[in-house]
Amino acid sequence: MGEAVISPIVVAVMPAYNAAATLERTVADIPAGSVQHIVLVDDCSKDQTVEVARKLGLEVIQHETNQGYGGNQKTCYARALELGADYVVMIHPDYQYDSRVIPAAIEFLKLGICDVVLGSRIRTRQEALAGGMPVYKYLFNRMLTLIENISLGQNLGDFHSGFRAYRREVLETIPYKNNSNDFVFDSQFLAQAVWYGFKLGDIPVPVRYFDEASSINFRRSVVYGLRTLQVLVLYAACRCKVWRSPLFGKR
């Protein structure tokens, strides 16, 4: 008899805040058998997110105080590693990103083509705007993504996607617990992924913009953009060895 083949463990994590109206649709679109466990971390929602998640049979972790988007992800990833995940996919439970593409993202990780896979919302300008992406957000995204690609030596279509998949080694290596608890966590994480030599790639993912889909407003978008630029300056300073930061340790 041959040896039993052990299937890799895929864990989906959902950083949630007021996602009761969209959570069920997001979960329903996840292809059967593509993930072994779904963890929802609720960041003090004011609606019925927790009740809906439990009804769907998800593992639910509730924060006692609001930890912010970055803080939510820290809890998500720590729990995924505890569960023995070989691959972790983070998807927002607001039904903005199409969860049907999860198997495609995981396959790139399994094949060793990428260590980090992002879902790109910007296949074409027409498609992004037709999907409801606000014009100002599209312009910010294009400018920031261009600057990040040049600064980090990458060629990604969308640095600011809320759909991301990782190999376990990425989460074990990157000191993400040192990152911000706010939205700039995502920018810090990708800069760290480059710093530690991981391979980044992306796949097109359909997105939907509607009232229930979470989105930061114009003012917070500007703050996020400025803080992302600060991350790039810090990355460059550390690479040139003129500064040290807990975000970028020994490689």
MARSE-655562 format. One record per residue (C-alpha): residue number from 1; residue in one letter; chain; x, y, z. Coordinates in steps of 0.2 Angstrom, whole numbers. Each point is the difference from the previous one (the first is absolute). Last residue first. Layout:
N
[site NUM, "a", "A", [X, Y, Z]],
...
//
This chain:
251
[site 251, "r", "A", [84, 195, 31]],
[site 250, "k", "A", [3, 9, 16]],
[site 249, "g", "A", [-14, 11, 6]],
[site 248, "f", "A", [-11, 12, -10]],
[site 247, "l", "A", [-16, 5, 10]],
[site 246, "p", "A", [10, 2, 16]],
[site 245, "s", "A", [9, 15, -9]],
[site 244, "r", "A", [18, 5, -3]],
[site 243, "w", "A", [6, 14, -10]],
[site 242, "v", "A", [15, 5, -11]],
[site 241, "k", "A", [3, -18, -6]],
[site 240, "c", "A", [-5, 5, -18]],
[site 239, "r", "A", [-13, -14, 1]],
[site 238, "c", "A", [-6, 7, 16]],
[site 237, "a", "A", [-2, 18, -7]],
[site 236, "a", "A", [-9, -7, -16]],
[site 235, "y", "A", [-13, -10, 11]],
[site 234, "l", "A", [-3, 15, 11]],
[site 233, "v", "A", [-3, 11, -15]],
[site 232, "l", "A", [-12, -13, -7]],
[site 231, "v", "A", [-9, -1, 16]],
[site 230, "q", "A", [-2, 19, 1]],
[site 229, "l", "A", [-7, -1, -18]],
[site 228, "t", "A", [-13, -12, 7]],
[site 227, "r", "A", [-4, 12, 15]],
[site 226, "l", "A", [-3, 14, -13]],
[site 225, "g", "A", [-12, -11, -10]],
[site 224, "y", "A", [-9, -6, 16]],
[site 223, "v", "A", [-3, 18, 6]],
[site 222, "v", "A", [-7, 4, -18]],
[site 221, "s", "A", [-11, -15, 1]],
[site 220, "r", "A", [-6, 5, 17]],
[site 219, "r", "A", [-6, 17, -6]],
[site 218, "f", "A", [-8, -7, -15]],
[site 217, "n", "A", [-10, -14, 9]],
[site 216, "i", "A", [5, -18, 4]],
[site 215, "s", "A", [-10, -13, -8]],
[site 214, "s", "A", [-11, -15, 6]],
[site 213, "a", "A", [-12, -7, -12]],
[site 212, "e", "A", [-18, 3, 6]],
[site 211, "d", "A", [-4, 14, -11]],
[site 210, "f", "A", [7, -7, -16]],
[site 209, "y", "A", [17, -3, -9]],
[site 208, "r", "A", [3, -18, -7]],
[site 207, "v", "A", [16, -8, -5]],
[site 206, "p", "A", [6, -13, -12]],
[site 205, "v", "A", [17, -7, 3]],
[site 204, "p", "A", [15, 0, -12]],
[site 203, "i", "A", [15, -9, 7]],
[site 202, "d", "A", [15, 6, 9]],
[site 201, "g", "A", [18, -3, 4]],
[site 200, "l", "A", [13, 2, 13]],
[site 199, "k", "A", [15, -11, 3]],
[site 198, "f", "A", [8, 1, 18]],
[site 197, "g", "A", [17, 8, 2]],
[site 196, "y", "A", [-2, 5, 18]],
[site 195, "w", "A", [0, 19, -4]],
[site 194, "v", "A", [-13, -4, -14]],
[site 193, "a", "A", [-12, -8, 13]],
[site 192, "q", "A", [4, 15, 12]],
[site 191, "a", "A", [-5, 13, -13]],
[site 190, "l", "A", [-16, -11, -3]],
[site 189, "f", "A", [-4, 0, 19]],
[site 188, "q", "A", [3, 18, 2]],
[site 187, "s", "A", [-12, 5, -13]],
[site 186, "d", "A", [-13, -11, 7]],
[site 185, "f", "A", [2, 6, 18]],
[site 184, "v", "A", [-3, 18, -7]],
[site 183, "f", "A", [-18, -4, 4]],
[site 182, "d", "A", [2, 2, 19]],
[site 181, "n", "A", [7, -11, 13]],
[site 180, "s", "A", [18, 5, -6]],
[site 179, "n", "A", [13, -14, -2]],
[site 178, "n", "A", [11, -8, 14]],
[site 177, "k", "A", [-11, -15, 0]],
[site 176, "y", "A", [4, -2, -18]],
[site 175, "p", "A", [17, -6, 3]],
[site 174, "i", "A", [1, -9, -16]],
[site 173, "t", "A", [7, -18, 1]],
[site 172, "e", "A", [-14, -11, 6]],
[site 171, "l", "A", [-13, 9, -10]],
[site 170, "v", "A", [10, -2, -16]],
[site 169, "e", "A", [5, -18, 4]],
[site 168, "r", "A", [-19, -5, 1]],
[site 167, "r", "A", [-2, 4, -19]],
[site 166, "y", "A", [-11, 15, -2]],
[site 165, "a", "A", [-16, 6, -9]],
[site 164, "r", "A", [-7, 17, -1]],
[site 163, "f", "A", [-16, 8, -5]],
[site 162, "g", "A", [-2, 18, 8]],
[site 161, "s", "A", [10, 7, -15]],
[site 160, "h", "A", [11, 15, 3]],
[site 159, "f", "A", [15, -4, -11]],
[site 158, "d", "A", [-10, -2, -16]],
[site 157, "g", "A", [8, -5, -16]],
[site 156, "l", "A", [16, -6, 7]],
[site 155, "n", "A", [17, 2, -9]],
[site 154, "q", "A", [13, 0, 14]],
[site 153, "g", "A", [16, 9, 3]],
[site 152, "l", "A", [-5, 7, 17]],
[site 151, "s", "A", [1, 19, -4]],
[site 150, "i", "A", [-5, -2, -18]],
[site 149, "n", "A", [-15, -11, 4]],
[site 148, "e", "A", [-4, 10, 15]],
[site 147, "i", "A", [-1, 17, -10]],
[site 146, "l", "A", [-10, -8, -14]],
[site 145, "t", "A", [-12, -8, 13]],
[site 144, "l", "A", [-2, 17, 9]],
[site 143, "m", "A", [-4, 9, -16]],
[site 142, "r", "A", [-12, -13, -7]],
[site 141, "n", "A", [-9, -2, 17]],
[site 140, "f", "A", [-2, 18, 3]],
[site 139, "l", "A", [-8, 2, -17]],
[site 138, "y", "A", [-12, -14, 2]],
[site 137, "k", "A", [-5, 6, 17]],
[site 136, "y", "A", [-3, 17, -7]],
[site 135, "v", "A", [-11, -7, -13]],
[site 134, "p", "A", [-10, -11, 12]],
[site 133, "m", "A", [0, -18, -4]],
[site 132, "g", "A", [-17, -5, -6]],
[site 131, "g", "A", [3, -16, -10]],
[site 130, "a", "A", [-1, 11, -16]],
[site 129, "l", "A", [15, 10, 7]],
[site 128, "a", "A", [10, -16, 2]],
[site 127, "e", "A", [-5, -7, -17]],
[site 126, "q", "A", [3, 16, -9]],
[site 125, "r", "A", [17, 2, 8]],
[site 124, "t", "A", [6, -18, -5]],
[site 123, "r", "A", [5, -15, 11]],
[site 122, "i", "A", [0, 12, 15]],
[site 121, "r", "A", [-7, -10, 14]],
[site 120, "s", "A", [15, -11, 2]],
[site 119, "g", "A", [-2, -14, 13]],
[site 118, "l", "A", [17, -2, 9]],
[site 117, "v", "A", [11, -16, 0]],
[site 116, "v", "A", [15, -2, 12]],
[site 115, "d", "A", [12, -14, 0]],
[site 114, "c", "A", [-1, -1, -19]],
[site 113, "i", "A", [4, -13, -14]],
[site 112, "g", "A", [3, -14, 14]],
[site 111, "l", "A", [-13, -11, -8]],
[site 110, "k", "A", [-10, 0, 16]],
[site 109, "l", "A", [0, 19, 1]],
[site 108, "f", "A", [-6, 2, -18]],
[site 107, "e", "A", [-14, -13, 4]],
[site 106, "i", "A", [-6, 10, 15]],
[site 105, "a", "A", [-4, 15, -10]],
[site 104, "a", "A", [-10, -10, -13]],
[site 103, "p", "A", [-9, -10, 14]],
[site 102, "i", "A", [-5, 17, 8]],
[site 101, "v", "A", [-7, 7, -16]],
[site 100, "r", "A", [-18, -3, 4]],
[site 99, "s", "A", [1, 12, 15]],
[site 98, "d", "A", [-4, 15, -11]],
[site 97, "y", "A", [5, 15, 9]],
[site 96, "q", "A", [-12, 13, 6]],
[site 95, "y", "A", [-11, -12, 9]],
[site 94, "d", "A", [3, 9, 17]],
[site 93, "p", "A", [8, -15, 8]],
[site 92, "h", "A", [18, 6, -5]],
[site 91, "i", "A", [11, -14, -6]],
[site 90, "m", "A", [16, -6, 8]],
[site 89, "v", "A", [7, -16, -7]],
[site 88, "v", "A", [12, -11, 10]],
[site 87, "y", "A", [10, -15, -6]],
[site 86, "d", "A", [8, -13, 10]],
[site 85, "a", "A", [-11, 3, 15]],
[site 84, "g", "A", [3, -9, 16]],
[site 83, "l", "A", [-15, 7, 10]],
[site 82, "e", "A", [12, 10, 10]],
[site 81, "l", "A", [7, 8, -15]],
[site 80, "a", "A", [-18, 5, -6]],
[site 79, "r", "A", [-3, 7, 18]],
[site 78, "a", "A", [15, 12, -1]],
[site 77, "y", "A", [-4, 5, -17]],
[site 76, "c", "A", [-18, 6, 4]],
[site 75, "t", "A", [5, 8, 17]],
[site 74, "k", "A", [13, 11, -10]],
[site 73, "q", "A", [-13, 3, -13]],
[site 72, "n", "A", [-11, 8, 13]],
[site 71, "g", "A", [14, 11, 6]],
[site 70, "g", "A", [3, 6, -17]],
[site 69, "y", "A", [-18, 5, -3]],
[site 68, "g", "A", [-2, 8, 17]],
[site 67, "q", "A", [0, -8, 17]],
[site 66, "n", "A", [-17, 4, 6]],
[site 65, "t", "A", [-2, -6, 18]],
[site 64, "e", "A", [-6, -17, 6]],
[site 63, "h", "A", [5, -8, -16]],
[site 62, "q", "A", [-11, -14, -5]],
[site 61, "i", "A", [7, -16, -8]],
[site 60, "v", "A", [-12, -10, -10]],
[site 59, "e", "A", [2, -18, -8]],
[site 58, "l", "A", [-12, -1, -14]],
[site 57, "g", "A", [-15, -11, 1]],
[site 56, "l", "A", [-12, 11, -11]],
[site 55, "k", "A", [-11, 4, 15]],
[site 54, "r", "A", [16, 5, 10]],
[site 53, "a", "A", [4, 12, -14]],
[site 52, "v", "A", [-17, 7, 0]],
[site 51, "e", "A", [-1, 3, 19]],
[site 50, "v", "A", [18, 8, 0]],
[site 49, "t", "A", [-5, 12, -14]],
[site 48, "q", "A", [-16, 5, 7]],
[site 47, "d", "A", [3, 19, 0]],
[site 46, "k", "A", [11, 12, 11]],
[site 45, "s", "A", [16, -9, -4]],
[site 44, "c", "A", [13, -1, 13]],
[site 43, "d", "A", [15, -6, -11]],
[site 42, "d", "A", [-7, -17, -4]],
[site 41, "v", "A", [13, -13, -5]],
[site 40, "l", "A", [-7, -13, -12]],
[site 39, "v", "A", [10, -16, -2]],
[site 38, "i", "A", [-5, -12, -14]],
[site 37, "h", "A", [8, -18, 0]],
[site 36, "q", "A", [3, -13, -13]],
[site 35, "v", "A", [1, 11, -16]],
[site 34, "s", "A", [-3, -4, -18]],
[site 33, "g", "A", [-12, -15, 4]],
[site 32, "a", "A", [-15, 9, -7]],
[site 31, "p", "A", [4, 16, -9]],
[site 30, "i", "A", [-2, 15, 10]],
[site 29, "d", "A", [-15, 9, -7]],
[site 28, "a", "A", [-12, -4, 15]],
[site 27, "v", "A", [12, 8, 12]],
[site 26, "t", "A", [0, 17, -8]],
[site 25, "r", "A", [-19, -1, -2]],
[site 24, "e", "A", [-2, -4, 18]],
[site 23, "l", "A", [11, 14, 6]],
[site 22, "t", "A", [-8, 14, -10]],
[site 21, "a", "A", [-14, 7, 11]],
[site 20, "a", "A", [8, -5, 17]],
[site 19, "a", "A", [17, 8, -5]],
[site 18, "n", "A", [1, 14, 14]],
[site 17, "y", "A", [19, -2, 2]],
[site 16, "a", "A", [8, -16, -5]],
[site 15, "p", "A", [18, -6, -3]],
[site 14, "m", "A", [-3, -16, -9]],
[site 13, "v", "A", [12, -14, 0]],
[site 12, "a", "A", [0, -15, -12]],
[site 11, "v", "A", [10, -15, 5]],
[site 10, "v", "A", [8, -12, -12]],
[site 9, "i", "A", [8, -16, 7]],
[site 8, "p", "A", [10, -10, -12]],
[site 7, "s", "A", [-6, -18, -4]],
[site 6, "i", "A", [10, -14, 7]],
[site 5, "v", "A", [2, -14, -12]],
[site 4, "a", "A", [0, -17, 8]],
[site 3, "e", "A", [15, -11, -3]],
[site 2, "g", "A", [-2, -14, -13]],
[site 1, "m", "A", [-6, -17, 4]],
//
